[in-house]
Amino acid sequence: MTATKRIPVSEPVWISLSDMKKPGQTYDGLLAEIIEHEKERRFLVDMAAIEAERDFVEFAP
């Protein structure tokens, strides 16, 4: 499903996005890739925080 929405961005952001885009890649594809990387980054940050707290619960087998 394709949404035809407009997302206003500043000129510097537009230039940065353009610089990040691979040849032939759509902005939709670029944004999807950025979203996945951010989700992974947040997961790793959360896991590091959990590990740093060292407050684990033991599960019975």
All heavy atoms as a GROMACS GRO file, in nm:
protein
  491
    1MET      N    1   0.085  -0.118   0.000
    1MET     CA    2   0.000   0.000   0.000
    1MET      C    3   0.089   0.124   0.000
    1MET      O    4   0.176   0.139   0.085
    1MET     CB    5  -0.089  -0.003   0.123
    1MET     CG    6  -0.179   0.114   0.136
    1MET     SD    7  -0.279   0.086   0.285
    1MET     CE    8  -0.390   0.218   0.271
    2THR      N    9   0.068   0.209  -0.094
    2THR     CA   10   0.150   0.329  -0.106
    2THR      C   11   0.073   0.450  -0.054
    2THR      O   12  -0.039   0.476  -0.097
    2THR     CB   13   0.189   0.354  -0.253
    2THR    OG1   14   0.260   0.240  -0.300
    2THR    CG2   15   0.276   0.476  -0.267
    3ALA      N   16   0.134   0.522   0.037
    3ALA     CA   17   0.075   0.645   0.089
    3ALA      C   18   0.139   0.761   0.014
    3ALA      O   19   0.258   0.760  -0.014
    3ALA     CB   20   0.101   0.659   0.237
    4THR      N   21   0.060   0.855  -0.022
    4THR     CA   22   0.114   0.973  -0.090
    4THR      C   23   0.110   1.090   0.005
    4THR      O   24   0.031   1.183  -0.011
    4THR     CB   25   0.036   1.003  -0.219
    4THR    OG1   26  -0.103   1.014  -0.185
    4THR    CG2   27   0.054   0.894  -0.321
    5LYS      N   28   0.193   1.084   0.105
    5LYS     CA   29   0.202   1.187   0.208
    5LYS      C   30   0.327   1.270   0.183
    5LYS      O   31   0.424   1.223   0.125
    5LYS     CB   32   0.210   1.126   0.348
    5LYS     CG   33   0.097   1.032   0.382
    5LYS     CD   34  -0.028   1.108   0.410
    5LYS     CE   35  -0.139   1.012   0.450
    5LYS     NZ   36  -0.263   1.077   0.474
    6ARG      N   37   0.324   1.391   0.228
    6ARG     CA   38   0.441   1.478   0.218
    6ARG      C   39   0.497   1.497   0.359
    6ARG      O   40   0.424   1.519   0.454
    6ARG     CB   41   0.404   1.613   0.160
    6ARG     CG   42   0.362   1.604   0.015
    6ARG     CD   43   0.324   1.742  -0.036
    6ARG     NE   44   0.279   1.732  -0.173
    6ARG     CZ   45   0.351   1.767  -0.277
    6ARG    NH1   46   0.472   1.816  -0.259
    6ARG    NH2   47   0.304   1.755  -0.398
    7ILE      N   48   0.628   1.488   0.368
    7ILE     CA   49   0.695   1.509   0.495
    7ILE      C   50   0.789   1.626   0.477
    7ILE      O   51   0.891   1.616   0.407
    7ILE     CB   52   0.776   1.384   0.537
    7ILE    CG1   53   0.686   1.262   0.545
    7ILE    CG2   54   0.846   1.408   0.669
    7ILE    CD1   55   0.760   1.132   0.564
    8PRO      N   56   0.758   1.739   0.538
    8PRO     CA   57   0.847   1.855   0.522
    8PRO      C   58   0.979   1.831   0.595
    8PRO      O   59   0.980   1.785   0.709
    8PRO     CB   60   0.770   1.971   0.585
    8PRO     CG   61   0.660   1.911   0.665
    8PRO     CD   62   0.640   1.770   0.618
    9VAL      N   63   1.089   1.859   0.527
    9VAL     CA   64   1.223   1.849   0.586
    9VAL      C   65   1.302   1.974   0.549
    9VAL      O   66   1.276   2.038   0.447
    9VAL     CB   67   1.299   1.723   0.539
    9VAL    CG1   68   1.229   1.596   0.585
    9VAL    CG2   69   1.316   1.722   0.390
   10SER      N   70   1.397   2.004   0.633
   10SER     CA   71   1.482   2.120   0.605
   10SER      C   72   1.578   2.086   0.491
   10SER      O   73   1.601   1.969   0.459
   10SER     CB   74   1.561   2.158   0.730
   10SER     OG   75   1.650   2.055   0.765
   11GLU      N   76   1.636   2.188   0.435
   11GLU     CA   77   1.732   2.169   0.325
   11GLU      C   78   1.852   2.083   0.367
   11GLU      O   79   1.890   1.991   0.294
   11GLU     CB   80   1.780   2.306   0.274
   11GLU     CG   81   1.869   2.297   0.151
   11GLU     CD   82   1.795   2.259   0.024
   11GLU    OE1   83   1.672   2.273   0.019
   11GLU    OE2   84   1.862   2.215  -0.072
   12PRO      N   85   1.909   2.107   0.488
   12PRO     CA   86   2.022   2.021   0.529
   12PRO      C   87   1.982   1.873   0.542
   12PRO      O   88   2.061   1.785   0.507
   12PRO     CB   89   2.065   2.079   0.664
   12PRO     CG   90   2.015   2.219   0.663
   12PRO     CD   91   1.890   2.218   0.582
   13VAL      N   92   1.863   1.846   0.592
   13VAL     CA   93   1.818   1.708   0.605
   13VAL      C   94   1.798   1.647   0.466
   13VAL      O   95   1.836   1.533   0.442
   13VAL     CB   96   1.688   1.699   0.689
   13VAL    CG1   97   1.626   1.560   0.682
   13VAL    CG2   98   1.716   1.737   0.834
   14TRP      N   99   1.740   1.721   0.376
   14TRP     CA  100   1.719   1.673   0.239
   14TRP      C  101   1.853   1.638   0.174
   14TRP      O  102   1.867   1.533   0.111
   14TRP     CB  103   1.645   1.777   0.156
   14TRP     CG  104   1.624   1.734   0.015
   14TRP    CD1  105   1.693   1.773  -0.095
   14TRP    CD2  106   1.528   1.638  -0.031
   14TRP    NE1  107   1.646   1.709  -0.207
   14TRP    CE2  108   1.544   1.625  -0.170
   14TRP    CE3  109   1.429   1.563   0.032
   14TRP    CZ2  110   1.466   1.541  -0.247
   14TRP    CZ3  111   1.351   1.478  -0.046
   14TRP    CH2  112   1.370   1.468  -0.183
   15ILE      N  113   1.952   1.722   0.193
   15ILE     CA  114   2.085   1.698   0.135
   15ILE      C  115   2.147   1.573   0.198
   15ILE      O  116   2.203   1.488   0.126
   15ILE     CB  117   2.175   1.822   0.154
   15ILE    CG1  118   2.125   1.936   0.066
   15ILE    CG2  119   2.320   1.789   0.123
   15ILE    CD1  120   2.189   2.071   0.094
   16SER      N  121   2.133   1.559   0.331
   16SER     CA  122   2.188   1.440   0.398
   16SER      C  123   2.121   1.314   0.348
   16SER      O  124   2.188   1.212   0.324
   16SER     CB  125   2.170   1.452   0.550
   16SER     OG  126   2.250   1.556   0.601
   17LEU      N  127   1.989   1.316   0.334
   17LEU     CA  128   1.918   1.199   0.281
   17LEU      C  129   1.964   1.167   0.139
   17LEU      O  130   1.986   1.052   0.105
   17LEU     CB  131   1.767   1.223   0.282
   17LEU     CG  132   1.697   1.212   0.417
   17LEU    CD1  133   1.552   1.258   0.405
   17LEU    CD2  134   1.704   1.071   0.471
   18SER      N  135   1.976   1.269   0.058
   18SER     CA  136   2.021   1.248  -0.081
   18SER      C  137   2.160   1.187  -0.085
   18SER      O  138   2.188   1.100  -0.168
   18SER     CB  139   2.021   1.382  -0.156
   18SER     OG  140   1.891   1.433  -0.166
   19ASP      N  141   2.248   1.232   0.006
   19ASP     CA  142   2.384   1.178   0.013
   19ASP      C  143   2.385   1.032   0.057
   19ASP      O  144   2.472   0.955   0.017
   19ASP     CB  145   2.471   1.260   0.108
   19ASP     CG  146   2.504   1.398   0.053
   19ASP    OD1  147   2.487   1.421  -0.069
   19ASP    OD2  148   2.546   1.484   0.134
   20MET      N  149   2.289   0.993   0.142
   20MET     CA  150   2.284   0.856   0.194
   20MET      C  151   2.223   0.758   0.094
   20MET      O  152   2.251   0.638   0.100
   20MET     CB  153   2.200   0.852   0.322
   20MET     CG  154   2.263   0.922   0.440
   20MET     SD  155   2.157   0.919   0.585
   20MET     CE  156   2.165   0.744   0.626
   21LYS      N  157   2.141   0.807   0.005
   21LYS     CA  158   2.068   0.722  -0.089
   21LYS      C  159   2.164   0.658  -0.188
   21LYS      O  160   2.250   0.723  -0.245
   21LYS     CB  161   1.963   0.806  -0.162
   21LYS     CG  162   1.858   0.728  -0.232
   21LYS     CD  163   1.740   0.816  -0.270
   21LYS     CE  164   1.766   0.906  -0.386
   21LYS     NZ  165   1.782   0.844  -0.513
   22LYS      N  166   2.149   0.526  -0.205
   22LYS     CA  167   2.231   0.453  -0.301
   22LYS      C  168   2.173   0.472  -0.442
   22LYS      O  169   2.054   0.498  -0.456
   22LYS     CB  170   2.232   0.304  -0.266
   22LYS     CG  171   2.290   0.273  -0.130
   22LYS     CD  172   2.266   0.130  -0.092
   22LYS     CE  173   2.306   0.108   0.054
   22LYS     NZ  174   2.237  -0.004   0.116
   23PRO      N  175   2.254   0.457  -0.544
   23PRO     CA  176   2.202   0.470  -0.681
   23PRO      C  177   2.087   0.371  -0.703
   23PRO      O  178   2.096   0.253  -0.670
   23PRO     CB  179   2.322   0.434  -0.769
   23PRO     CG  180   2.442   0.463  -0.684
   23PRO     CD  181   2.400   0.432  -0.543
   24GLY      N  182   1.977   0.422  -0.753
   24GLY     CA  183   1.860   0.340  -0.781
   24GLY      C  184   1.770   0.316  -0.661
   24GLY      O  185   1.661   0.261  -0.675
   25GLN      N  186   1.815   0.356  -0.543
   25GLN     CA  187   1.734   0.336  -0.422
   25GLN      C  188   1.630   0.446  -0.412
   25GLN      O  189   1.657   0.562  -0.442
   25GLN     CB  190   1.824   0.338  -0.297
   25GLN     CG  191   1.752   0.307  -0.168
   25GLN     CD  192   1.846   0.308  -0.047
   25GLN    OE1  193   1.946   0.379  -0.047
   25GLN    NE2  194   1.814   0.228   0.052
   26THR      N  195   1.511   0.410  -0.370
   26THR     CA  196   1.405   0.508  -0.350
   26THR      C  197   1.420   0.570  -0.210
   26THR      O  198   1.484   0.512  -0.122
   26THR     CB  199   1.266   0.444  -0.360
   26THR    OG1  200   1.252   0.348  -0.254
   26THR    CG2  201   1.245   0.377  -0.495
   27TYR      N  202   1.357   0.686  -0.192
   27TYR     CA  203   1.357   0.745  -0.058
   27TYR      C  204   1.280   0.655   0.038
   27TYR      O  205   1.314   0.644   0.155
   27TYR     CB  206   1.300   0.887  -0.061
   27TYR     CG  207   1.401   0.986  -0.115
   27TYR    CD1  208   1.394   1.030  -0.246
   27TYR    CD2  209   1.504   1.033  -0.035
   27TYR    CE1  210   1.489   1.119  -0.296
   27TYR    CE2  211   1.599   1.121  -0.084
   27TYR     CZ  212   1.590   1.164  -0.215
   27TYR     OH  213   1.684   1.251  -0.264
   28ASP      N  214   1.177   0.589  -0.011
   28ASP     CA  215   1.101   0.495   0.071
   28ASP      C  216   1.193   0.383   0.120
   28ASP      O  217   1.191   0.349   0.239
   28ASP     CB  218   0.983   0.438  -0.009
   28ASP     CG  219   0.896   0.348   0.076
   28ASP    OD1  220   0.825   0.399   0.164
   28ASP    OD2  221   0.898   0.225   0.053
   29GLY      N  222   1.273   0.329   0.031
   29GLY     CA  223   1.367   0.224   0.068
   29GLY      C  224   1.472   0.273   0.167
   29GLY      O  225   1.507   0.203   0.262
   30LEU      N  226   1.522   0.394   0.144
   30LEU     CA  227   1.621   0.453   0.233
   30LEU      C  228   1.562   0.473   0.373
   30LEU      O  229   1.623   0.436   0.473
   30LEU     CB  230   1.672   0.586   0.178
   30LEU     CG  231   1.763   0.667   0.271
   30LEU    CD1  232   1.890   0.589   0.303
   30LEU    CD2  233   1.795   0.801   0.209
   31LEU      N  234   1.443   0.529   0.380
   31LEU     CA  235   1.379   0.552   0.509
   31LEU      C  236   1.350   0.421   0.581
   31LEU      O  237   1.369   0.411   0.703
   31LEU     CB  238   1.253   0.636   0.493
   31LEU     CG  239   1.277   0.781   0.450
   31LEU    CD1  240   1.145   0.848   0.414
   31LEU    CD2  241   1.350   0.858   0.559
   32ALA      N  242   1.307   0.319   0.507
   32ALA     CA  243   1.283   0.187   0.568
   32ALA      C  244   1.413   0.131   0.626
   32ALA      O  245   1.413   0.074   0.737
   32ALA     CB  246   1.225   0.092   0.464
   33GLU      N  247   1.523   0.148   0.555
   33GLU     CA  248   1.653   0.101   0.603
   33GLU      C  249   1.695   0.177   0.729
   33GLU      O  250   1.743   0.117   0.826
   33GLU     CB  251   1.757   0.122   0.492
   33GLU     CG  252   1.893   0.065   0.519
   33GLU     CD  253   1.986   0.084   0.400
   33GLU    OE1  254   1.949   0.044   0.288
   33GLU    OE2  255   2.095   0.140   0.421
   34ILE      N  256   1.675   0.308   0.730
   34ILE     CA  257   1.710   0.389   0.846
   34ILE      C  258   1.626   0.347   0.966
   34ILE      O  259   1.677   0.336   1.079
   34ILE     CB  260   1.690   0.540   0.814
   34ILE    CG1  261   1.795   0.586   0.712
   34ILE    CG2  262   1.696   0.624   0.941
   34ILE    CD1  263   1.769   0.724   0.655
   35ILE      N  264   1.498   0.321   0.944
   35ILE     CA  265   1.409   0.278   1.053
   35ILE      C  266   1.457   0.145   1.112
   35ILE      O  267   1.463   0.129   1.234
   35ILE     CB  268   1.263   0.268   1.004
   35ILE    CG1  269   1.209   0.409   0.978
   35ILE    CG2  270   1.176   0.191   1.102
   35ILE    CD1  271   1.078   0.411   0.899
   36GLU      N  272   1.492   0.050   1.026
   36GLU     CA  273   1.539  -0.080   1.075
   36GLU      C  274   1.668  -0.066   1.156
   36GLU      O  275   1.685  -0.130   1.259
   36GLU     CB  276   1.558  -0.179   0.960
   36GLU     CG  277   1.428  -0.231   0.906
   36GLU     CD  278   1.338  -0.294   1.013
   36GLU    OE1  279   1.388  -0.378   1.091
   36GLU    OE2  280   1.220  -0.256   1.018
   37HIS      N  281   1.759   0.019   1.109
   37HIS     CA  282   1.884   0.041   1.183
   37HIS      C  283   1.855   0.104   1.320
   37HIS      O  284   1.919   0.068   1.419
   37HIS     CB  285   1.980   0.129   1.104
   37HIS     CG  286   2.047   0.057   0.992
   37HIS    ND1  287   2.074   0.117   0.872
   37HIS    CD2  288   2.092  -0.069   0.981
   37HIS    CE1  289   2.132   0.029   0.792
   37HIS    NE2  290   2.144  -0.084   0.856
   38GLU      N  291   1.762   0.197   1.325
   38GLU     CA  292   1.728   0.262   1.452
   38GLU      C  293   1.663   0.162   1.548
   38GLU      O  294   1.692   0.163   1.668
   38GLU     CB  295   1.636   0.382   1.429
   38GLU     CG  296   1.594   0.453   1.555
   38GLU     CD  297   1.708   0.510   1.640
   38GLU    OE1  298   1.822   0.521   1.590
   38GLU    OE2  299   1.682   0.543   1.757
   39LYS      N  300   1.576   0.076   1.496
   39LYS     CA  301   1.514  -0.027   1.581
   39LYS      C  302   1.622  -0.118   1.641
   39LYS      O  303   1.618  -0.151   1.759
   39LYS     CB  304   1.415  -0.111   1.501
   39LYS     CG  305   1.285  -0.042   1.472
   39LYS     CD  306   1.195  -0.136   1.394
   39LYS     CE  307   1.063  -0.074   1.360
   39LYS     NZ  308   0.978  -0.167   1.281
   40GLU      N  309   1.719  -0.158   1.559
   40GLU     CA  310   1.827  -0.243   1.606
   40GLU      C  311   1.913  -0.171   1.709
   40GLU      O  312   1.950  -0.228   1.812
   40GLU     CB  313   1.915  -0.289   1.489
   40GLU     CG  314   2.025  -0.382   1.529
   40GLU     CD  315   2.109  -0.430   1.411
   40GLU    OE1  316   2.068  -0.411   1.295
   40GLU    OE2  317   2.217  -0.485   1.437
   41ARG      N  318   1.943  -0.043   1.683
   41ARG     CA  319   2.022   0.036   1.777
   41ARG      C  320   1.952   0.046   1.912
   41ARG      O  321   2.013   0.027   2.017
   41ARG     CB  322   2.048   0.176   1.721
   41ARG     CG  323   2.145   0.258   1.806
   41ARG     CD  324   2.140   0.406   1.771
   41ARG     NE  325   2.015   0.467   1.809
   41ARG     CZ  326   1.983   0.506   1.933
   41ARG    NH1  327   2.068   0.488   2.033
   41ARG    NH2  328   1.867   0.562   1.960
   42ARG      N  329   1.822   0.074   1.910
   42ARG     CA  330   1.747   0.085   2.036
   42ARG      C  331   1.745  -0.047   2.110
   42ARG      O  332   1.755  -0.050   2.233
   42ARG     CB  333   1.604   0.132   2.008
   42ARG     CG  334   1.597   0.277   1.966
   42ARG     CD  335   1.454   0.320   1.943
   42ARG     NE  336   1.448   0.456   1.894
   42ARG     CZ  337   1.335   0.523   1.877
   42ARG    NH1  338   1.219   0.465   1.902
   42ARG    NH2  339   1.338   0.646   1.833
   43PHE      N  340   1.729  -0.158   2.037
   43PHE     CA  341   1.729  -0.289   2.099
   43PHE      C  342   1.863  -0.315   2.169
   43PHE      O  343   1.866  -0.360   2.284
   43PHE     CB  344   1.702  -0.397   1.993
   43PHE     CG  345   1.716  -0.537   2.045
   43PHE    CD1  346   1.617  -0.593   2.124
   43PHE    CD2  347   1.828  -0.613   2.014
   43PHE    CE1  348   1.630  -0.722   2.173
   43PHE    CE2  349   1.842  -0.742   2.062
   43PHE     CZ  350   1.741  -0.797   2.141
   44LEU      N  351   1.972  -0.284   2.101
   44LEU     CA  352   2.105  -0.306   2.159
   44LEU      C  353   2.128  -0.217   2.281
   44LEU      O  354   2.188  -0.262   2.380
   44LEU     CB  355   2.213  -0.284   2.054
   44LEU     CG  356   2.214  -0.384   1.939
   44LEU    CD1  357   2.315  -0.343   1.832
   44LEU    CD2  358   2.241  -0.524   1.989
   45VAL      N  359   2.080  -0.094   2.276
   45VAL     CA  360   2.091  -0.005   2.392
   45VAL      C  361   2.011  -0.060   2.509
   45VAL      O  362   2.059  -0.063   2.623
   45VAL     CB  363   2.044   0.138   2.356
   45VAL    CG1  364   2.024   0.224   2.480
   45VAL    CG2  365   2.143   0.205   2.261
   46ASP      N  366   1.889  -0.107   2.482
   46ASP     CA  367   1.807  -0.167   2.587
   46ASP      C  368   1.873  -0.290   2.646
   46ASP      O  369   1.873  -0.310   2.768
   46ASP     CB  370   1.668  -0.203   2.533
   46ASP     CG  371   1.581  -0.082   2.504
   46ASP    OD1  372   1.616   0.029   2.549
   46ASP    OD2  373   1.478  -0.098   2.435
   47MET      N  374   1.928  -0.376   2.562
   47MET     CA  375   1.994  -0.498   2.610
   47MET      C  376   2.116  -0.463   2.694
   47MET      O  377   2.142  -0.527   2.796
   47MET     CB  378   2.032  -0.588   2.494
   47MET     CG  379   1.914  -0.647   2.419
   47MET     SD  380   1.801  -0.738   2.526
   47MET     CE  381   1.903  -0.873   2.577
   48ALA      N  382   2.191  -0.363   2.654
   48ALA     CA  383   2.308  -0.321   2.731
   48ALA      C  384   2.266  -0.268   2.868
   48ALA      O  385   2.331  -0.296   2.969
   48ALA     CB  386   2.387  -0.215   2.655
   49ALA      N  387   2.156  -0.194   2.874
   49ALA     CA  388   2.106  -0.143   3.001
   49ALA      C  389   2.061  -0.257   3.092
   49ALA      O  390   2.090  -0.257   3.212
   49ALA     CB  391   1.991  -0.046   2.977
   50ILE      N  392   1.993  -0.354   3.034
   50ILE     CA  393   1.948  -0.470   3.112
   50ILE      C  394   2.068  -0.546   3.166
   50ILE      O  395   2.072  -0.585   3.282
   50ILE     CB  396   1.857  -0.561   3.027
   50ILE    CG1  397   1.724  -0.492   3.001
   50ILE    CG2  398   1.837  -0.696   3.094
   50ILE    CD1  399   1.637  -0.559   2.896
   51GLU      N  400   2.168  -0.567   3.082
   51GLU     CA  401   2.289  -0.639   3.124
   51GLU      C  402   2.363  -0.561   3.233
   51GLU      O  403   2.415  -0.620   3.328
   51GLU     CB  404   2.380  -0.664   3.005
   51GLU     CG  405   2.497  -0.753   3.038
   51GLU     CD  406   2.582  -0.787   2.917
   51GLU    OE1  407   2.540  -0.760   2.803
   51GLU    OE2  408   2.691  -0.841   2.938
   52ALA      N  409   2.366  -0.430   3.221
   52ALA     CA  410   2.436  -0.347   3.320
   52ALA      C  411   2.367  -0.354   3.456
   52ALA      O  412   2.434  -0.350   3.560
   52ALA     CB  413   2.443  -0.203   3.272
   53GLU      N  414   2.234  -0.366   3.457
   53GLU     CA  415   2.160  -0.375   3.582
   53GLU      C  416   2.182  -0.509   3.650
   53GLU      O  417   2.172  -0.520   3.771
   53GLU     CB  418   2.010  -0.355   3.556
   53GLU     CG  419   1.974  -0.215   3.516
   53GLU     CD  420   1.829  -0.203   3.474
   53GLU    OE1  421   1.753  -0.302   3.487
   53GLU    OE2  422   1.791  -0.095   3.428
   54ARG      N  423   2.206  -0.613   3.571
   54ARG     CA  424   2.230  -0.748   3.620
   54ARG      C  425   2.120  -0.794   3.716
   54ARG      O  426   2.145  -0.859   3.817
   54ARG     CB  427   2.366  -0.761   3.686
   54ARG     CG  428   2.480  -0.735   3.591
   54ARG     CD  429   2.611  -0.784   3.649
   54ARG     NE  430   2.720  -0.761   3.556
   54ARG     CZ  431   2.758  -0.847   3.463
   54ARG    NH1  432   2.696  -0.959   3.449
   54ARG    NH2  433   2.859  -0.818   3.384
   55ASP      N  434   2.000  -0.760   3.685
   55ASP     CA  435   1.885  -0.802   3.766
   55ASP      C  436   1.805  -0.905   3.685
   55ASP      O  437   1.701  -0.875   3.627
   55ASP     CB  438   1.798  -0.681   3.800
   55ASP     CG  439   1.690  -0.713   3.902
   55ASP    OD1  440   1.702  -0.817   3.970
   55ASP    OD2  441   1.595  -0.634   3.914
   56PHE      N  442   1.858  -1.028   3.682
   56PHE     CA  443   1.798  -1.133   3.600
   56PHE      C  444   1.708  -1.222   3.686
   56PHE      O  445   1.730  -1.240   3.805
   56PHE     CB  446   1.907  -1.218   3.535
   56PHE     CG  447   1.997  -1.140   3.444
   56PHE    CD1  448   2.123  -1.100   3.485
   56PHE    CD2  449   1.956  -1.106   3.316
   56PHE    CE1  450   2.207  -1.028   3.402
   56PHE    CE2  451   2.040  -1.034   3.232
   56PHE     CZ  452   2.164  -0.995   3.274
   57VAL      N  453   1.610  -1.278   3.622
   57VAL     CA  454   1.518  -1.370   3.687
   57VAL      C  455   1.548  -1.510   3.634
   57VAL      O  456   1.555  -1.531   3.513
   57VAL     CB  457   1.372  -1.333   3.659
   57VAL    CG1  458   1.277  -1.435   3.721
   57VAL    CG2  459   1.343  -1.193   3.709
   58GLU      N  460   1.565  -1.606   3.724
   58GLU     CA  461   1.594  -1.742   3.682
   58GLU      C  462   1.466  -1.814   3.646
   58GLU      O  463   1.365  -1.804   3.717
   58GLU     CB  464   1.665  -1.817   3.795
   58GLU     CG  465   1.720  -1.950   3.753
   58GLU     CD  466   1.806  -2.013   3.862
   58GLU    OE1  467   1.874  -1.937   3.934
   58GLU    OE2  468   1.803  -2.135   3.874
   59PHE      N  469   1.467  -1.883   3.535
   59PHE     CA  470   1.353  -1.961   3.490
   59PHE      C  471   1.379  -2.109   3.516
   59PHE      O  472   1.489  -2.158   3.493
   59PHE     CB  473   1.328  -1.942   3.340
   59PHE     CG  474   1.273  -1.806   3.305
   59PHE    CD1  475   1.354  -1.706   3.257
   59PHE    CD2  476   1.138  -1.781   3.322
   59PHE    CE1  477   1.304  -1.582   3.224
   59PHE    CE2  478   1.086  -1.656   3.290
   59PHE     CZ  479   1.168  -1.557   3.241
   60ALA      N  480   1.276  -2.177   3.560
   60ALA     CA  481   1.288  -2.322   3.581
   60ALA      C  482   1.276  -2.394   3.447
   60ALA      O  483   1.196  -2.355   3.363
   60ALA     CB  484   1.179  -2.372   3.675
   61PRO      N  485   1.358  -2.497   3.424
   61PRO     CA  486   1.354  -2.570   3.295
   61PRO      C  487   1.227  -2.648   3.275
   61PRO      O  488   1.150  -2.682   3.350
   61PRO     CB  489   1.474  -2.661   3.299
   61PRO     CG  490   1.525  -2.659   3.438
   61PRO     CD  491   1.461  -2.547   3.510
   0.00000   0.00000   0.00000
